[in-house]
Amino acid sequence: MSQGSQIRQGVSEARDAPKRAFVLLQRKTDLSRSRLLTGRQSARLTKRTDLLVRRMAAGDTPAPEPPALLPVVPAVPPPESAAPPPPAPPESAPPPTGRTSSPPGAGRLIRRKAAAPPAERPPDSGLRPEFIFDCEHCQQRIDATGFAMFAATQCPACSGLNPVPGRLDHYLLREALGEGGMGVVYRARDEHLHRDVALKIIRRDLLRDAGTAAQFVREARAAARLNHPNIVHIYAIGDIAGDPYIVMELLSRVRLDTLLAGGQPLPELLVMYTAYDMIRALDAARMAGLVHGDIKPANVLYNGHGQAKLIDFGLASFFQEKRGELWGTPLYMAPEKILQQGEDWRSDQFSLGLTLWTACAGRAPFDGKDTAEILRAILNEPLPDLGGPRPGIDATLQSVIARMCAKDPAERFAEYEEPLRLLKQGIMEARRALAGNLSFPPGLEPLQHREVG
């Protein structure tokens, strides 16, 4: 080795020595606590760390400052720094849900859609913080005692960010993915089956008595029997210390509402694929006698292959029936549901039609300054022509959406075979017209190679 190489190696070792010393000391302590370190291994680690410590004592390297577990962005701000929450509106005065104040799909008629992070659970909740956990990036054991649940922390070994997880039975909840009128959805780890899942904790006040809770379980089990590639699979249903929960298939974070958040229309071919997948999902539900009750962009997710999947089957209809409230998202609500004339699978068809119209135009077809104005527009105004916000739109896609959005349920599709056939033909023609020049949003690139069966 040349003299220059020896000098460079010496400088590099001197620079890295403090970090190595701390990591070795930390590793010895952690392994000793776990009783995974034999006497011989402990002696070897001691010898190596003593050598580095002597070098630091001799002035060869500066003494390190041990990194600490640092809060980066607190997911649950401490009370003294938290801004007071906005007052909840009374039941008779629901918050505005127009597109000017929220992206398509946001807001409910009755329930305020709270922003993440979720509020703290009640004292008797089954959800508890897990202060000792492994870093998701380097598997370093971290002690976050004293931090709030889901507060962001920094790993002392790799500097990776880790929210302080929560525990519900054998599920380790890593972070909140979203919050809606029914509850909060978390990314979780099933420690029995060693797989990642989505876990939704249902709000307690929605299941006020034992009879309602029992019927909820029956409805959820019925939805779980919908084994279809375009419906998110339900793995388990449970209740821990009064916290009812549903465990579901975990998909990518690509959702239709996030794709529309910028107010831009989506590629026509993507809308066709989404429409095809969602109609297949609704057809399977119709055959099983189930009504979704809340079709909207936020309930349309995509997997790693670009396949669209529908989530929350039957829950909105169940809660509406049990609580006697109009439950749904005003921007996508069918006229017969608004008038409380009874809803069926054709009501889901109408809501899907408005969802697809929104995907084509980048905005909802009916809007207003408040909920009442939106509902009046759906009841009384004709569906706007998609050719206005989307000149040159495919005629087949436009006609399918227009028929799905007919005010009279009898004028909508009487079965789903016809729109599926039309969309399949439209997809093949669109792919031929684009001649391989296909473009999809990030995360949906696999659609470039997808064929429809």
C-alpha positions as CSV (number, residue, x, y, z in Angstrom):
1,M,0.0,0.0,0.0
2,S,1.3,3.4,-0.9
3,Q,2.0,6.1,1.7
4,G,-0.9,8.2,0.3
5,S,-3.3,5.3,0.7
6,Q,-2.1,4.6,4.2
7,I,-2.7,8.3,5.1
8,R,-6.2,8.3,3.6
9,Q,-7.1,5.0,5.4
10,G,-5.8,6.4,8.7
11,V,-7.9,9.6,8.3
12,S,-11.0,7.5,7.4
13,E,-10.5,5.3,10.4
14,A,-10.1,8.3,12.7
15,R,-13.2,9.9,11.4
16,D,-15.3,6.7,11.7
17,A,-13.9,5.6,15.1
18,P,-16.4,7.5,17.3
19,K,-19.4,6.1,15.5
20,R,-18.0,2.6,15.6
21,A,-17.3,2.9,19.3
22,F,-20.8,4.0,20.1
23,V,-22.4,1.3,17.8
24,L,-20.3,-1.4,19.4
25,L,-21.1,-0.3,22.9
26,Q,-24.8,0.0,22.0
27,R,-24.8,-3.4,20.3
28,K,-23.2,-5.1,23.3
29,T,-25.7,-3.5,25.7
30,D,-28.7,-4.5,23.5
31,L,-27.5,-8.1,23.0
32,S,-26.7,-8.5,26.6
33,R,-30.2,-7.4,27.6
34,S,-31.6,-9.9,25.2
35,R,-29.3,-12.6,26.5
36,L,-28.1,-13.2,23.0
37,L,-24.4,-12.5,23.7
38,T,-22.1,-15.3,24.9
39,G,-19.2,-14.7,27.2
40,R,-16.6,-15.0,24.4
41,Q,-18.6,-12.7,22.1
42,S,-18.8,-10.2,24.9
43,A,-15.1,-10.3,25.5
44,R,-14.4,-9.7,21.8
45,L,-16.7,-6.7,21.7
46,T,-15.1,-5.4,24.9
47,K,-11.6,-5.7,23.4
48,R,-12.6,-3.9,20.2
49,T,-14.4,-1.0,22.0
50,D,-11.6,-0.7,24.5
51,L,-9.1,-0.2,21.7
52,L,-11.3,2.6,20.2
53,V,-11.7,4.2,23.6
54,R,-8.0,4.2,24.2
55,R,-7.4,5.9,20.8
56,M,-10.0,8.6,21.7
57,A,-8.3,9.1,25.1
58,A,-4.9,9.5,23.4
59,G,-6.4,12.3,21.3
60,D,-6.4,10.4,18.0
61,T,-10.2,11.0,17.6
62,P,-12.7,13.3,19.3
63,A,-15.0,11.7,21.8
64,P,-18.4,11.1,20.3
65,E,-21.7,12.5,21.5
66,P,-24.1,9.5,21.7
67,P,-27.0,10.2,19.4
68,A,-30.4,10.3,21.2
69,L,-33.9,9.4,20.2
70,L,-35.0,12.7,18.9
71,P,-38.6,13.8,18.1
72,V,-38.7,15.0,14.5
73,V,-42.3,15.8,13.7
74,P,-44.6,15.0,16.6
75,A,-47.6,13.2,15.2
76,V,-49.6,14.0,18.4
77,P,-48.6,17.5,19.5
78,P,-48.2,18.0,23.3
79,P,-51.1,19.8,24.9
80,E,-49.2,23.0,25.5
81,S,-48.3,23.4,21.8
82,A,-51.4,22.1,20.2
83,A,-53.7,24.5,18.6
84,P,-57.3,24.3,19.9
85,P,-59.4,22.0,17.6
86,P,-62.1,23.6,15.6
87,P,-65.5,23.3,17.2
88,A,-67.6,20.5,15.8
89,P,-70.7,21.6,14.0
90,P,-74.1,20.6,15.4
91,E,-75.8,17.6,13.9
92,S,-78.3,19.9,12.1
93,A,-75.6,22.0,10.5
94,P,-73.1,19.8,8.7
95,P,-69.9,21.3,7.4
96,P,-69.7,22.6,3.8
97,T,-68.4,19.9,1.4
98,G,-68.0,21.8,-1.8
99,R,-65.0,21.3,-4.0
100,T,-63.8,24.8,-3.2
101,S,-63.0,23.7,0.4
102,S,-62.0,20.1,-0.1
103,P,-60.8,17.7,-2.8
104,P,-63.4,15.5,-4.6
105,G,-64.6,12.8,-2.1
106,A,-63.8,14.7,1.1
107,G,-66.5,15.5,3.6
108,R,-69.7,13.8,4.7
109,L,-73.2,14.8,5.2
110,I,-73.4,14.1,8.9
111,R,-69.9,13.3,10.1
112,R,-67.0,15.7,10.0
113,K,-64.0,14.2,8.3
114,A,-61.1,14.8,10.7
115,A,-57.6,15.3,9.5
116,A,-54.8,12.9,10.4
117,P,-53.3,12.4,12.9
118,P,-56.2,10.8,14.8
119,A,-57.3,11.9,18.2
120,E,-56.1,10.1,21.3
121,R,-58.1,7.0,22.2
122,P,-60.3,6.8,25.3
123,P,-58.5,5.7,28.5
124,D,-60.1,2.3,28.4
125,S,-59.1,1.7,24.8
126,G,-57.5,-1.5,23.7
127,L,-55.0,0.4,21.6
128,R,-51.8,1.1,23.6
129,P,-48.4,2.6,22.7
130,E,-45.6,0.1,22.1
131,F,-42.5,2.0,23.4
132,I,-39.9,-0.7,22.7
133,F,-39.9,-1.6,19.0
134,D,-37.5,-2.4,16.1
135,C,-36.6,0.2,13.6
136,E,-38.3,-0.5,10.3
137,H,-35.2,0.4,8.4
138,C,-32.3,-1.3,10.2
139,Q,-34.0,-3.5,12.8
140,Q,-32.3,-1.6,15.7
141,R,-34.2,-1.9,18.9
142,I,-35.5,1.5,20.0
143,D,-36.8,2.6,23.4
144,A,-39.2,5.5,22.9
145,T,-40.6,5.6,26.4
146,G,-42.2,9.0,27.1
147,F,-43.1,9.7,23.5
148,A,-46.7,9.9,22.4
149,M,-48.2,7.1,20.3
150,F,-47.5,7.7,16.6
151,A,-45.1,10.5,17.3
152,A,-42.2,10.5,14.8
153,T,-38.8,9.5,16.2
154,Q,-35.4,9.1,14.7
155,C,-33.4,5.9,15.0
156,P,-30.1,6.4,16.8
157,A,-28.4,3.9,14.5
158,C,-29.5,4.7,11.0
159,S,-31.3,8.0,11.5
160,G,-34.4,6.6,9.9
161,L,-37.8,8.0,10.9
162,N,-40.2,5.7,12.9
163,P,-43.5,6.6,14.3
164,V,-44.0,5.2,17.8
165,P,-46.3,2.2,17.1
166,G,-49.5,1.2,18.8
167,R,-50.5,-2.3,19.8
168,L,-54.0,-3.8,19.4
169,D,-53.9,-7.5,20.4
170,H,-51.3,-9.1,18.1
171,Y,-51.3,-6.2,15.6
172,L,-48.6,-3.6,15.7
173,L,-50.0,-0.4,14.3
174,R,-47.2,1.5,12.5
175,E,-49.0,4.7,11.3
176,A,-52.4,6.2,10.5
177,L,-53.2,6.0,6.8
178,G,-56.4,8.0,6.9
179,E,-59.4,8.9,9.0
180,G,-63.1,9.1,7.9
181,G,-66.6,9.1,9.3
182,M,-66.4,5.4,10.4
183,G,-63.0,5.4,12.0
184,V,-59.2,5.4,11.5
185,V,-57.3,3.1,9.1
186,Y,-53.7,2.1,10.2
187,R,-50.9,0.4,8.5
188,A,-50.2,-2.6,10.8
189,R,-48.2,-5.7,11.2
190,D,-50.0,-9.0,11.9
191,E,-47.4,-10.6,14.2
192,H,-49.1,-14.0,14.1
193,L,-49.1,-14.4,10.3
194,H,-46.1,-12.0,9.7
195,R,-47.7,-9.9,7.1
196,D,-48.6,-6.2,6.7
197,V,-52.3,-5.3,6.7
198,A,-54.6,-2.4,6.8
199,L,-56.5,-2.2,10.1
200,K,-59.6,0.0,10.6
201,I,-60.7,0.8,14.1
202,I,-64.4,1.6,14.0
203,R,-65.6,4.5,16.2
204,R,-67.2,3.3,19.4
205,D,-70.2,5.6,19.3
206,L,-71.3,4.0,16.0
207,L,-71.9,0.7,17.8
208,R,-73.9,1.8,20.8
209,D,-75.4,-1.4,22.0
210,A,-74.6,-5.1,21.9
211,G,-77.3,-5.8,19.3
212,T,-75.9,-3.3,16.9
213,A,-72.4,-4.6,17.4
214,A,-73.5,-8.1,16.7
215,Q,-75.3,-7.1,13.5
216,F,-72.2,-5.1,12.4
217,V,-70.1,-8.3,12.7
218,R,-72.7,-10.2,10.6
219,E,-72.6,-7.5,7.9
220,A,-68.8,-7.4,7.9
221,R,-68.7,-11.2,7.6
222,A,-71.1,-11.0,4.6
223,A,-68.7,-8.4,3.0
224,A,-65.8,-10.6,3.8
225,R,-67.3,-13.4,1.7
226,L,-67.0,-11.2,-1.4
227,N,-63.8,-12.9,-2.7
228,H,-63.3,-10.8,-5.9
229,P,-60.1,-9.3,-7.4
230,N,-61.6,-5.8,-7.5
231,I,-62.8,-5.8,-3.9
232,V,-60.4,-5.3,-1.0
233,H,-60.2,-8.5,1.0
234,I,-61.3,-8.6,4.6
235,Y,-59.0,-10.9,6.7
236,A,-60.5,-10.6,10.2
237,I,-63.0,-8.9,12.4
238,G,-62.6,-8.4,16.1
239,D,-63.1,-6.3,19.2
240,I,-60.5,-5.5,21.9
241,A,-61.6,-3.6,25.0
242,G,-64.5,-2.0,23.2
243,D,-62.5,-1.1,20.0
244,P,-64.2,-2.9,17.1
245,Y,-61.8,-3.4,14.2
246,I,-61.6,-4.8,10.7
247,V,-58.3,-6.2,9.2
248,M,-58.0,-5.8,5.5
249,E,-55.7,-6.3,2.6
250,L,-53.0,-3.6,2.5
251,L,-52.6,-1.9,-0.9
252,S,-50.3,0.8,-2.3
253,R,-51.0,4.4,-1.3
254,V,-52.4,5.2,-4.7
255,R,-56.0,6.2,-4.4
256,L,-58.4,7.9,-6.8
257,D,-58.9,10.9,-4.6
258,T,-55.2,11.5,-4.2
259,L,-54.8,11.3,-8.0
260,L,-57.5,14.0,-8.3
261,A,-56.2,16.2,-5.5
262,G,-54.5,18.6,-7.9
263,G,-57.8,19.2,-9.8
264,Q,-56.4,17.8,-13.1
265,P,-58.3,15.2,-15.2
266,L,-56.9,11.7,-15.4
267,P,-55.8,10.0,-18.6
268,E,-58.8,8.7,-20.5
269,L,-57.4,5.1,-20.6
270,L,-56.9,5.1,-16.8
271,V,-60.5,6.2,-16.3
272,M,-61.7,3.3,-18.6
273,Y,-59.6,0.7,-16.7
274,T,-61.0,2.1,-13.4
275,A,-64.5,2.0,-14.6
276,Y,-64.1,-1.5,-15.9
277,D,-62.7,-2.7,-12.5
278,M,-65.3,-0.9,-10.4
279,I,-68.2,-2.2,-12.5
280,R,-66.9,-5.7,-12.0
281,A,-66.8,-5.1,-8.3
282,L,-70.3,-3.8,-8.2
283,D,-71.6,-6.7,-10.3
284,A,-70.1,-9.2,-7.8
285,A,-71.8,-7.2,-4.9
286,R,-75.1,-7.2,-6.8
287,M,-75.0,-11.0,-7.2
288,A,-74.4,-11.3,-3.4
289,G,-77.2,-8.9,-2.6
290,L,-74.9,-6.2,-1.1
291,V,-75.1,-2.4,-1.5
292,H,-72.0,-0.4,-0.9
293,G,-73.7,2.9,-0.1
294,D,-70.7,5.3,-0.4
295,I,-69.0,5.0,-3.7
296,K,-66.6,7.9,-4.0
297,P,-62.9,8.5,-5.1
298,A,-61.6,7.9,-1.6
299,N,-62.9,4.4,-1.6
300,V,-61.2,3.4,-4.9
301,L,-57.7,2.1,-4.3
302,Y,-55.1,0.6,-6.7
303,N,-52.8,-2.3,-6.1
304,G,-49.2,-2.7,-7.4
305,H,-50.5,-3.9,-10.7
306,G,-52.6,-0.9,-11.3
307,Q,-55.8,-2.8,-10.7
308,A,-58.6,-0.8,-9.0
309,K,-60.2,-2.1,-5.9
310,L,-63.2,-1.0,-3.9
311,I,-63.1,-0.7,-0.1
312,D,-65.7,-0.4,2.8
313,F,-68.4,-2.6,1.3
314,G,-71.7,-2.3,3.0
315,L,-70.6,-0.3,6.0
316,A,-72.2,3.0,5.0
317,S,-75.5,1.3,4.3
318,F,-75.4,-0.6,7.6
319,F,-74.7,2.6,9.7
320,Q,-77.4,4.5,7.8
321,E,-80.0,1.9,8.5
322,K,-79.1,1.4,12.2
323,R,-78.7,5.1,13.1
324,G,-81.5,6.5,11.0
325,E,-79.1,9.1,9.4
326,L,-78.4,10.0,5.8
327,W,-74.9,8.5,5.5
328,G,-72.8,9.1,2.5
329,T,-70.8,11.7,0.6
330,P,-73.0,14.5,-0.8
331,L,-71.0,15.0,-4.0
332,Y,-71.7,11.4,-5.1
333,M,-75.1,10.7,-3.6
334,A,-77.9,9.2,-5.7
335,P,-81.2,11.1,-5.9
336,E,-83.3,8.3,-4.4
337,K,-80.9,8.2,-1.5
338,I,-81.2,11.9,-0.9
339,L,-85.0,11.6,-1.0
340,Q,-84.8,8.5,1.3
341,Q,-86.9,6.6,-1.2
342,G,-84.8,3.4,-0.7
343,E,-81.5,2.5,-2.4
344,D,-80.3,-0.6,-4.2
345,W,-77.5,-1.6,-6.5
346,R,-78.5,1.0,-9.0
347,S,-77.8,3.7,-6.4
348,D,-74.2,2.5,-6.3
349,Q,-74.2,2.7,-10.1
350,F,-75.2,6.4,-10.0
351,S,-72.4,7.2,-7.4
352,L,-69.8,5.4,-9.5
353,G,-71.0,7.4,-12.6
354,L,-70.4,10.7,-10.7
355,T,-67.0,9.4,-9.5
356,L,-66.0,8.6,-13.1
357,W,-67.3,12.0,-14.3
358,T,-65.0,13.6,-11.7
359,A,-62.0,11.5,-12.8
360,C,-62.6,12.7,-16.4
361,A,-63.0,16.4,-15.6
362,G,-60.8,16.8,-12.5
363,R,-63.8,18.2,-10.6
364,A,-67.2,17.0,-9.4
365,P,-70.2,17.6,-11.8
366,F,-72.4,19.1,-9.1
367,D,-71.0,21.6,-6.6
368,G,-72.2,24.3,-4.2
369,K,-71.3,26.4,-1.3
370,D,-72.8,24.0,1.2
371,T,-74.3,20.5,1.4
372,A,-77.9,21.6,0.8
373,E,-76.9,23.3,-2.4
374,I,-75.0,20.3,-3.7
375,L,-77.9,18.0,-3.0
376,R,-80.4,20.4,-4.7
377,A,-78.1,20.4,-7.8
378,I,-78.0,16.6,-7.9
379,L,-81.8,16.5,-7.7
380,N,-82.7,19.3,-10.1
381,E,-79.9,20.0,-12.5
382,P,-79.0,17.9,-15.6
383,L,-75.7,16.2,-15.7
384,P,-73.2,18.6,-17.3
385,D,-71.8,17.6,-20.7
386,L,-68.4,16.1,-20.2
387,G,-67.3,17.5,-23.6
388,G,-67.1,20.9,-21.9
389,P,-64.3,20.3,-19.3
390,R,-62.9,17.4,-21.5
391,P,-63.1,18.2,-25.2
392,G,-62.7,15.2,-27.5
393,I,-63.5,12.6,-24.8
394,D,-64.2,9.1,-26.0
395,A,-67.8,8.8,-27.0
396,T,-68.2,5.3,-25.6
397,L,-66.9,6.3,-22.2
398,Q,-69.1,9.5,-22.1
399,S,-72.2,7.5,-23.0
400,V,-71.6,4.9,-20.3
401,I,-71.1,7.6,-17.7
402,A,-74.2,9.5,-18.8
403,R,-76.4,6.5,-18.6
404,M,-75.1,5.5,-15.1
405,C,-75.9,9.0,-13.9
406,A,-79.6,9.0,-15.0
407,K,-81.8,10.6,-12.4
408,D,-84.4,7.8,-12.7
409,P,-82.9,4.4,-11.6
410,A,-85.0,2.6,-14.2
411,E,-83.1,4.5,-16.9
412,R,-79.7,3.2,-15.7
413,F,-78.1,0.0,-16.8
414,A,-80.4,-2.9,-15.9
415,E,-77.4,-5.2,-15.7
416,Y,-73.6,-4.8,-15.9
417,E,-72.8,-7.0,-18.9
418,E,-73.5,-4.1,-21.3
419,P,-71.2,-1.4,-19.8
420,L,-68.5,-4.0,-19.4
421,R,-68.7,-5.0,-23.0
422,L,-68.6,-1.3,-24.1
423,L,-65.7,-0.5,-21.9
424,K,-63.7,-3.5,-23.0
425,Q,-64.2,-2.4,-26.6
426,G,-63.3,1.2,-25.8
427,I,-60.1,0.1,-24.0
428,M,-58.9,-1.9,-27.0
429,E,-59.6,0.9,-29.4
430,A,-57.9,3.4,-27.2
431,R,-54.8,1.3,-26.9
432,R,-54.6,0.9,-30.7
433,A,-55.1,4.6,-31.2
434,L,-52.3,5.4,-28.8
435,A,-50.0,2.9,-30.5
436,G,-48.0,2.1,-27.4
437,N,-47.6,5.8,-26.4
438,L,-49.2,5.2,-23.0
439,S,-48.7,7.4,-19.9
440,F,-50.0,6.7,-16.4
441,P,-49.4,8.4,-13.0
442,P,-46.6,7.1,-10.8
443,G,-47.4,3.8,-9.2
444,L,-49.8,2.8,-12.0
445,E,-47.1,2.1,-14.7
446,P,-48.0,-1.6,-14.9
447,L,-51.2,-0.6,-16.7
448,Q,-49.1,0.0,-19.8
449,H,-49.0,-3.8,-20.3
450,R,-52.5,-4.7,-19.1
451,E,-55.1,-6.4,-21.2
452,V,-58.8,-6.8,-20.3
453,G,-60.2,-10.3,-20.2
